[in-house]
Amino acid sequence: MYEDMTMMQKFLFITDFPFCWLRKLSIPPSEEKDYDNYLVIAWPWFGIPILLMLATASTPSLIWFPIYIPFAALWSYLFHKYS
């Protein structure tokens, strides 16, 4: 697979790889065929802080993180248990 790639394609693959994973972890899939239970379980841990960073143009405050953890844990537990 990688032997057929040009240098530019290899460079774009390497630079795009982290962004693909950020998208995968921060945006739940919309198509049923792409749905993965583990992505929905991981979404509140990565997706909500990333959305907050985009909305406020700053990193989330660590003061609110202890309040946020129980809600994210409850979300993950419920989706793991009942889906």
C-alpha positions as CSV (number, residue, x, y, z in Angstrom):
1,M,0.0,0.0,0.0
2,Y,2.7,2.5,1.0
3,E,5.0,1.6,-1.9
4,D,2.5,3.2,-4.4
5,M,2.3,6.5,-2.6
6,T,4.2,9.5,-3.8
7,M,6.2,11.6,-1.4
8,M,3.4,14.2,-1.3
9,Q,0.8,11.6,-0.5
10,K,2.9,10.2,2.3
11,F,3.4,13.7,3.7
12,L,-0.3,14.5,3.6
13,F,-1.1,11.1,5.2
14,I,1.3,11.8,8.1
15,T,0.1,15.3,8.7
16,D,-3.6,14.4,8.4
17,F,-3.4,11.3,10.7
18,P,-3.7,13.2,14.0
19,F,-6.6,15.4,12.7
20,C,-8.4,12.3,11.5
21,W,-8.2,10.9,15.1
22,L,-9.3,14.2,16.6
23,R,-12.3,14.2,14.3
24,K,-13.1,10.6,15.1
25,L,-12.9,11.2,18.9
26,S,-14.7,14.6,18.9
27,I,-17.5,14.1,16.4
28,P,-19.9,11.1,16.8
29,P,-20.6,9.4,13.5
30,S,-23.8,10.3,11.6
31,E,-24.0,7.2,9.5
32,E,-25.3,4.0,11.1
33,K,-22.7,1.9,9.2
34,D,-19.9,4.0,10.8
35,Y,-21.4,3.8,14.3
36,D,-19.0,2.3,16.9
37,N,-20.1,2.0,20.5
38,Y,-16.6,2.8,21.8
39,L,-16.5,6.1,20.0
40,V,-19.8,7.1,21.7
41,I,-18.3,6.0,25.1
42,A,-15.2,8.1,24.4
43,W,-17.0,11.1,23.0
44,P,-17.7,13.0,26.3
45,W,-14.1,12.6,27.4
46,F,-12.7,14.1,24.2
47,G,-15.5,15.7,22.2
48,I,-17.0,18.1,24.8
49,P,-13.6,19.6,25.9
50,I,-12.6,20.0,22.2
51,L,-16.0,21.7,21.5
52,L,-15.4,24.0,24.5
53,M,-12.0,24.9,23.1
54,L,-13.4,25.7,19.7
55,A,-16.3,27.7,21.2
56,T,-14.3,29.8,23.6
57,A,-11.0,29.9,21.7
58,S,-9.1,28.9,24.8
59,T,-8.3,25.8,26.8
60,P,-11.0,24.6,29.2
61,S,-10.5,25.7,32.8
62,L,-9.3,23.0,35.2
63,I,-11.6,24.4,37.8
64,W,-14.7,22.9,36.1
65,F,-13.1,19.6,35.2
66,P,-13.9,17.9,38.6
67,I,-17.5,18.8,38.1
68,Y,-17.4,17.5,34.5
69,I,-15.9,14.1,35.3
70,P,-19.0,12.5,37.0
71,F,-21.2,13.5,34.0
72,A,-18.7,12.1,31.5
73,A,-18.3,8.9,33.5
74,L,-22.1,8.5,33.8
75,W,-22.5,9.0,30.0
76,S,-19.8,6.4,29.3
77,Y,-21.2,3.9,31.8
78,L,-24.8,4.2,30.5
79,F,-23.8,3.7,26.9
80,H,-21.5,0.8,27.7
81,K,-24.2,-0.9,29.9
82,Y,-27.3,-0.3,27.7
83,S,-26.1,-0.3,24.1
